[in-house]
Amino acid sequence: MFRTRLASGIVLVAIALFTMIMGGPWLAGILLFISLAAYRELTKALYASTKQGALNGLEIIGMAGVVLYYVSSFLWNSDTVRLACIVAVFMGEMFFYVITFPRYEARQVMGAVFAFLYAPVMLSFVYLTRAAQYGFYMVWLILISSWGCDTCAYCVGMLIGRKKIFPVLSPKKSLEGCIGGVLGAALLGGIYAWLVVEKAIADRTVLWIIVFICAVGAVMSMVGDLAASAIKRNHNIKDYGKLIPGHGGIMDRFDSMIVTAPMIYFLTIFFLK
């Protein structure tokens, strides 16, 4: 299991490095694939899917909305267009709910809409960060704040973790590990800023800004991880899927990044505009 998990992790890191460096259609394309898979996992977890496993009308509308959202974001990069896509998906789900009543329950419609907002829309901020000013440098803060925090929290928790702060939701998480994750992400962000960003953006000092952004992003990454775990516990499932060997589904691996990406985007726009 460890070797499988390690091999999958290496592949994921390689894909992340390649697509974030390339940006553009490469990054948009992989995010579209990840978003579609995550959407499907969420609809199944939230009972918006059918018991037989085949796609139903609600999911088809949602997936079509995901494709429309990413294609329009790539072609026009307009906040108005993205907002229009979100409203269109919501209205489409409501319209389908009405004309097919009583085939679907209200919780299925809400699950389909929530799944669209939770994974595809939130993950799109990885692309938006990459496309923003200084995006080539700032997009890496998403990985530092999510995967870096996760790694540091795990190591510190294993070494000195004592006080359990979420015994029901996440029994293995400790206060020491959480603090270590935030400090570790901030430290990694500072090193990255010192070695790379300060030299690339020579006309201003950004080291402490990036340290702060990574620390806030790390806190949000843990919120994302715990929120995804809460959904699994509410619905009595162990993993969201089996797409990634050794890790589970897309939601199991990208749960922290989903929440971190928007925070990094908005902080970057605010501090480095």
Secondary structure, 3 states (H helix, E strand, C coil): CHHHHHHHHHHHHHHHHHHHHHCHHHHHHHHHHHHHHHHHHHHHHCCCCCCCCCCCHHHHHHHHHHHHHHHHHHHHCCHHHHHHHHHHHHHHHHHHHHHCCCCCCHHHHHHHHHHHHHHHHHHHHHHHHHHCCCHHHHCHHHHHHHHHHHHHHHHHHHHHCCCECCCCCCCCCEHHHHHHHHHHHHHHHHHHHHHHHHHHCCCCCCHHHHHHHHHHHHHHHHHHHHHHHHHHHHCCCCCCCCCECCCECHHHHHHHHHHHHHHHHHHHHHHHC
